[in-house]
Amino acid sequence: MSETLNSLSGHFTPDQLYSYLRAGIMLVAGIIIAKILSSFLAKVFTKKANAQHAILVRRISFYLFSTLIIFSVLEEVGFKLSVFMGAAGIVTVALGFASQTSVSNIISGLFLRADRPFRIGDIIKVGETTGVVNSIELLSVKVRTFQNGLVRIPNETMIKTDVLNYTYFPIRRIDIDVGVAYKEDIARVREILFDVASKNPLCLEEPPPIFIFKGYGDSSIDMMFGVWTVKENFLLLMNSIKQEIKEAFDKNGIEIPFPHRTLYTGSVTDPFPVMIMNEPGNNN
């Protein structure tokens, strides 16, 4: 310990300089080796598990290797690890009481990895947040929104909140609300919709499209038309098929109504008087 104090005061012996030089080389070389070993373990683990587990293995192994290297460097420069470990134990107890939330997030993260409700790259919705899972950390899940913002959601919140995974299954269904005028033939409308789906290469033949009669609206007959596609083509099909339905309706004379309002003046038989007044100075 006295040697360490002499070093701090600026008095270095050749042995001390050699120890510090060797400690510096050990630190730099050790960090490089830790990165190489952790990356190697992550690649090996990727073959047996998914990307999120490989990232976790890489980080934990890097921290463990780095901790061992730091201990070796401290011992090389003269620190007594027994004293250091005693102080670290006291600090650990103090941090344990102050980090109950972090511990809860870590435990929740373990449950998430065991349950695996989503993976990196999945599109999820948590509360009001919708986006792509960017990473799954020890304490939180990071989601990249479609506006390219990053949202950090604690693991404990992910456990306690309903999580909707849009891309968990390989196929998805697009539900399109369709309204037509009361004068239209529903069977003909159904035939046109199925014809549009059959001509779109992004629509799956199996499962087949579905047609649901929803009811009578204020100004239209309301229906729901659902088509299936692989999850990678969801947005492409959503945009293309809506345009194709509009074009098919126009081509076949199917009217898509807009809301109507009728005004009465106290009697349903008398017409509502309408007068068009010219503005002052306008002779038209």
VMD Tcl script that draws the C-alpha trace (Angstrom):
set ca {
  {0.00 0.00 0.00}
  {2.94 2.33 0.74}
  {4.27 1.70 -2.75}
  {0.96 2.85 -4.17}
  {1.09 6.02 -2.07}
  {4.66 6.74 -3.23}
  {3.54 6.31 -6.80}
  {0.72 8.78 -6.33}
  {3.17 11.32 -4.92}
  {5.31 11.07 -8.06}
  {8.09 8.74 -6.84}
  {8.25 5.81 -9.27}
  {10.70 2.95 -9.06}
  {11.68 0.88 -12.09}
  {9.64 -2.03 -10.73}
  {6.59 0.19 -10.33}
  {6.94 1.58 -13.85}
  {7.21 -1.96 -15.18}
  {4.07 -2.97 -13.22}
  {2.05 -0.02 -14.52}
  {3.23 -0.63 -18.08}
  {2.33 -4.30 -17.84}
  {-1.05 -3.41 -16.29}
  {-1.79 -1.04 -19.18}
  {-0.92 -3.68 -21.74}
  {-3.05 -6.22 -19.87}
  {-6.00 -3.81 -19.85}
  {-5.87 -2.97 -23.56}
  {-5.18 -6.53 -24.68}
  {-7.78 -7.92 -22.26}
  {-10.57 -5.65 -23.56}
  {-9.75 -6.64 -27.14}
  {-9.75 -10.34 -26.22}
  {-13.04 -9.88 -24.30}
  {-14.67 -8.38 -27.41}
  {-13.39 -11.19 -29.60}
  {-14.51 -13.93 -27.21}
  {-17.94 -12.39 -26.61}
  {-18.52 -11.99 -30.36}
  {-17.45 -15.60 -30.91}
  {-19.85 -16.87 -28.24}
  {-22.66 -14.79 -29.75}
  {-22.07 -16.32 -33.20}
  {-22.05 -19.82 -31.75}
  {-25.22 -19.12 -29.77}
  {-26.97 -17.63 -32.82}
  {-26.96 -21.07 -34.45}
  {-28.96 -22.48 -31.54}
  {-31.16 -19.51 -30.61}
  {-32.53 -16.27 -32.00}
  {-30.84 -12.88 -32.37}
  {-32.07 -11.42 -29.08}
  {-30.53 -14.25 -27.04}
  {-27.26 -13.92 -28.96}
  {-27.10 -10.21 -28.09}
  {-27.71 -11.01 -24.43}
  {-24.95 -13.66 -24.41}
  {-22.50 -11.28 -26.07}
  {-23.10 -8.50 -23.55}
  {-23.05 -10.69 -20.44}
  {-19.89 -12.50 -21.55}
  {-18.17 -9.21 -22.37}
  {-19.02 -7.79 -18.95}
  {-17.76 -10.93 -17.20}
  {-14.48 -11.02 -19.13}
  {-13.95 -7.29 -18.60}
  {-14.56 -7.64 -14.85}
  {-11.95 -10.39 -14.58}
  {-9.47 -8.30 -16.54}
  {-10.05 -5.24 -14.34}
  {-9.49 -7.31 -11.20}
  {-6.25 -8.65 -12.65}
  {-5.07 -5.14 -13.56}
  {-5.88 -3.81 -10.07}
  {-3.96 -6.64 -8.48}
  {-1.03 -5.97 -10.77}
  {-0.74 -2.32 -9.63}
  {-0.84 -3.25 -5.95}
  {-4.47 -3.08 -4.85}
  {-5.58 -5.63 -2.26}
  {-8.59 -7.39 -3.74}
  {-9.77 -8.57 -0.33}
  {-10.25 -4.97 0.82}
  {-11.77 -4.10 -2.53}
  {-14.25 -6.98 -2.38}
  {-15.30 -6.01 1.15}
  {-16.03 -2.47 0.05}
  {-17.81 -3.77 -3.03}
  {-20.03 -5.94 -0.82}
  {-21.14 -2.93 1.22}
  {-21.83 -0.95 -1.94}
  {-23.77 -3.87 -3.39}
  {-26.07 -4.06 -0.38}
  {-26.71 -0.31 -0.55}
  {-27.42 -0.46 -4.26}
  {-29.73 -3.44 -3.75}
  {-32.12 -1.38 -1.63}
  {-31.94 1.53 -4.05}
  {-32.48 -0.49 -7.23}
  {-35.57 -2.55 -6.59}
  {-37.11 -1.28 -9.85}
  {-34.07 -2.39 -11.82}
  {-34.20 -5.85 -10.24}
  {-37.90 -6.10 -11.12}
  {-37.10 -5.15 -14.72}
  {-34.33 -7.75 -14.91}
  {-36.64 -10.48 -13.60}
  {-39.36 -9.36 -16.01}
  {-36.81 -9.51 -18.81}
  {-36.07 -13.13 -17.96}
  {-39.78 -13.94 -18.15}
  {-39.98 -12.19 -21.54}
  {-37.13 -14.31 -22.87}
  {-38.74 -17.47 -21.55}
  {-42.19 -16.63 -22.90}
  {-40.91 -15.07 -26.16}
  {-44.07 -13.14 -27.14}
  {-42.05 -11.18 -29.72}
  {-38.64 -11.09 -31.38}
  {-36.34 -8.43 -32.77}
  {-37.91 -7.14 -35.99}
  {-41.53 -7.83 -34.96}
  {-44.12 -5.05 -35.17}
  {-45.81 -4.61 -31.77}
  {-48.21 -2.24 -30.06}
  {-47.79 -1.43 -26.37}
  {-50.31 1.07 -25.06}
  {-50.19 4.00 -27.47}
  {-46.81 2.99 -28.92}
  {-46.59 1.05 -32.19}
  {-43.32 0.18 -33.90}
  {-40.61 -2.36 -34.66}
  {-38.75 -4.13 -31.85}
  {-35.22 -2.75 -32.12}
  {-33.58 -4.54 -29.17}
  {-34.45 -6.49 -26.03}
  {-32.21 -5.41 -23.15}
  {-31.80 -6.54 -19.54}
  {-33.89 -3.62 -18.27}
  {-36.05 -2.56 -21.20}
  {-37.31 -3.17 -24.70}
  {-36.49 -0.54 -27.32}
  {-39.08 0.04 -30.03}
  {-38.45 2.07 -33.20}
  {-41.64 3.85 -34.25}
  {-42.69 4.30 -37.87}
  {-41.71 7.98 -37.55}
  {-38.15 6.73 -36.76}
  {-38.33 7.59 -33.08}
  {-36.93 5.33 -30.36}
  {-39.15 4.43 -27.39}
  {-37.70 2.70 -24.33}
  {-40.27 0.54 -22.53}
  {-39.29 -1.04 -19.16}
  {-39.53 -4.82 -19.05}
  {-41.87 -4.64 -16.06}
  {-44.29 -2.58 -18.16}
  {-44.12 -5.17 -20.95}
  {-45.13 -7.88 -18.46}
  {-48.03 -5.91 -16.96}
  {-49.39 -4.44 -20.22}
  {-51.21 -6.10 -23.11}
  {-48.77 -6.44 -26.01}
  {-50.17 -6.84 -29.52}
  {-47.76 -8.55 -31.92}
  {-48.83 -7.88 -35.50}
  {-46.18 -10.09 -37.09}
  {-46.11 -13.10 -34.77}
  {-47.77 -15.31 -37.40}
  {-46.53 -15.58 -41.01}
  {-49.76 -14.26 -42.58}
  {-52.06 -11.32 -41.80}
  {-55.56 -10.29 -42.81}
  {-56.51 -6.86 -44.11}
  {-60.07 -5.84 -43.22}
  {-61.60 -3.26 -45.57}
  {-64.86 -1.52 -44.69}
  {-67.01 -1.09 -47.82}
  {-70.21 0.91 -48.14}
  {-72.47 0.93 -51.23}
  {-75.75 2.64 -52.06}
  {-79.03 0.95 -51.12}
  {-79.92 0.47 -54.77}
  {-76.96 -1.83 -55.42}
  {-77.17 -5.61 -55.68}
  {-75.20 -7.08 -52.75}
  {-74.50 -10.34 -54.58}
  {-73.00 -8.41 -57.50}
  {-70.90 -6.29 -55.15}
  {-69.61 -9.45 -53.49}
  {-68.71 -10.92 -56.87}
  {-66.76 -7.79 -57.85}
  {-64.82 -7.78 -54.59}
  {-63.80 -11.42 -54.94}
  {-62.78 -10.78 -58.55}
  {-60.53 -7.91 -57.44}
  {-58.89 -10.15 -54.85}
  {-58.32 -12.99 -57.36}
  {-56.52 -10.62 -59.75}
  {-54.19 -9.16 -57.10}
  {-51.01 -11.29 -56.91}
  {-50.42 -10.27 -53.28}
  {-53.68 -11.86 -52.07}
  {-53.50 -15.43 -50.83}
  {-55.90 -18.01 -52.24}
  {-55.74 -19.93 -48.97}
  {-57.16 -18.83 -46.59}
  {-59.76 -17.40 -48.97}
  {-61.13 -13.85 -48.69}
  {-64.09 -13.28 -46.38}
  {-67.22 -11.20 -46.96}
  {-69.33 -10.03 -44.01}
  {-72.62 -8.12 -44.23}
  {-72.38 -5.67 -41.33}
  {-75.75 -3.95 -41.53}
  {-77.71 -0.93 -42.73}
  {-75.97 2.39 -42.25}
  {-77.43 5.89 -42.38}
  {-76.56 6.31 -46.05}
  {-75.14 2.96 -47.17}
  {-75.20 -0.79 -46.92}
  {-72.13 -1.61 -44.83}
  {-69.91 -4.62 -45.50}
  {-66.47 -5.86 -44.52}
  {-64.14 -7.51 -47.03}
  {-61.05 -9.30 -45.67}
  {-58.09 -10.59 -47.67}
  {-55.02 -12.53 -46.49}
  {-51.38 -11.92 -47.36}
  {-47.92 -12.74 -46.05}
  {-46.84 -10.27 -43.39}
  {-44.06 -8.81 -45.57}
  {-46.64 -7.62 -48.16}
  {-49.16 -6.17 -45.71}
  {-48.66 -2.47 -46.52}
  {-48.30 -3.08 -50.26}
  {-51.58 -4.98 -50.42}
  {-53.41 -2.53 -48.17}
  {-52.67 0.34 -50.56}
  {-53.10 -1.52 -53.83}
  {-56.35 -3.37 -53.17}
  {-58.21 -0.30 -51.90}
  {-57.38 1.51 -55.11}
  {-58.38 -1.51 -57.19}
  {-61.75 -1.77 -55.41}
  {-62.50 1.89 -56.16}
  {-61.56 1.41 -59.82}
  {-63.68 -1.76 -60.09}
  {-66.69 -0.02 -58.55}
  {-66.36 2.90 -60.97}
  {-66.01 0.52 -63.92}
  {-69.14 -1.44 -62.96}
  {-71.23 1.56 -61.94}
  {-71.31 0.70 -58.21}
  {-72.09 3.82 -56.20}
  {-70.12 4.56 -53.03}
  {-72.45 6.95 -51.20}
  {-71.62 9.84 -48.92}
  {-73.68 10.87 -45.86}
  {-77.05 12.47 -46.71}
  {-79.04 14.89 -44.61}
  {-82.71 15.76 -45.13}
  {-84.21 19.00 -43.79}
  {-87.89 19.42 -42.92}
  {-89.80 22.63 -42.15}
  {-92.54 21.10 -40.07}
  {-94.32 19.11 -42.76}
  {-92.96 16.18 -44.74}
  {-95.13 17.05 -47.77}
  {-94.27 20.70 -48.28}
  {-91.00 21.43 -50.07}
  {-88.30 23.32 -48.25}
  {-88.10 26.83 -49.74}
  {-84.69 27.76 -51.09}
  {-83.87 31.29 -52.27}
  {-80.64 32.35 -53.98}
  {-79.77 35.93 -53.18}
  {-77.38 37.89 -55.39}
  {-74.68 39.80 -53.60}
  {-74.87 43.62 -53.87}
  {-73.23 44.79 -57.07}
  {-73.46 41.32 -58.67}
  {-75.89 41.25 -61.65}
  {-75.35 37.55 -62.43}
}
mol new
graphics top color blue
foreach p $ca { graphics top sphere $p radius 0.5 }
foreach p [lrange $ca 0 end-1] q [lrange $ca 1 end] { graphics top cylinder $p $q radius 0.2 }
display resetview
